Amino acid sequence: MSTTQTYQHPKTLPVVLGKRAALFLFIGVLGFLFVKIVGPILQSGPEYVVEAVVSGIPLLIAVGCAVSALALAVVHKVRHRAA
């Protein structure tokens, strides 16, 4: 017996990328806030490295997903206008 429901349909790639961008942005902001709270307790040089890893990498992934989603949305609109 199939568990898929007829009213469900797969999301478009720009929608999926947009949701992933929002998720990674949320993770990056939480990581940034965590490091800013825990950082003064550590008060050491490696704090900057930890901050870059914890908040920087998810933010870079979020930016990449957001740019890809926008580019795909523009390409989709241009293709439908030309047709």
DASULKA-V916231 format. One record per residue. RES is the residue in one letter. PSI is psi as a letter, one per 30 degrees, with the letter a starting at -180 (* if undefined). OMEGA is omega in degrees with one decimal (none if undefined). D_FIRST is the distance of its C-alpha to the first C-alpha in Angstrom with 2 decimals. Layout:
res: (RES	RES)
psi: (PSI	PSI)
omega: (OMEGA	OMEGA)
d_first: (D_FIRST	D_FIRST)
This chain:
res: (M	S	T	T	Q	T	Y	Q	H	P	K	T	L	P	V	V	L	G	K	R	A	A	L	F	L	F	I	G	V	L	G	F	L	F	V	K	I	V	G	P	I	L	Q	S	G	P	E	Y	V	V	E	A	V	V	S	G	I	P	L	L	I	A	V	G	C	A	V	S	A	L	A	L	A	V	V	H	K	V	R	H	R	A	A)
psi: (k	k	f	k	k	f	f	k	l	k	l	l	e	e	e	e	e	e	e	e	e	e	e	e	e	e	e	e	e	e	e	e	e	e	e	f	e	f	e	f	e	e	i	l	e	f	e	e	e	e	e	e	e	e	e	e	e	e	e	e	e	e	e	e	e	e	e	e	e	e	e	e	e	e	e	e	e	e	e	f	e	f	*)
omega: (-178.6	179.5	179.3	-178.7	-172.1	-177.4	177.9	175.6	-177.8	179.4	176.7	-177.7	177.1	178.5	179.4	179.7	177.8	177.7	177.6	176.8	178.9	179.3	-178.9	175.0	177.7	178.7	180.0	178.9	176.6	177.1	178.5	179.1	178.2	-179.2	179.2	177.5	-177.4	-177.3	179.1	177.3	-179.4	-178.9	179.1	179.5	179.8	177.9	-178.7	178.0	179.1	178.8	179.8	-178.6	-173.4	-177.0	-174.9	-176.6	175.9	177.5	176.7	176.9	179.1	178.8	178.5	178.0	-179.3	178.7	178.2	179.2	178.1	179.6	178.8	178.2	178.6	178.9	179.0	179.8	-179.8	180.0	-179.5	175.5	-178.0	-176.5	none)
d_first: (0.00	3.78	6.45	9.15	11.23	13.40	16.62	16.40	18.24	19.81	23.30	26.33	28.26	31.24	29.16	27.57	31.05	32.63	30.37	31.08	34.76	34.78	33.16	35.68	38.50	37.68	37.63	40.89	42.62	41.64	42.91	46.10	46.75	46.09	48.59	51.12	50.99	51.03	53.28	56.52	56.04	55.86	58.63	58.54	58.20	54.71	53.51	53.43	51.35	48.84	48.77	48.18	45.25	43.61	43.98	44.93	42.01	39.30	41.59	41.95	38.19	37.92	40.67	39.06	35.71	37.59	39.78	36.90	35.03	38.25	38.97	35.55	35.94	39.41	38.35	35.55	38.14	40.71	38.38	37.45	41.14	42.22	39.82)
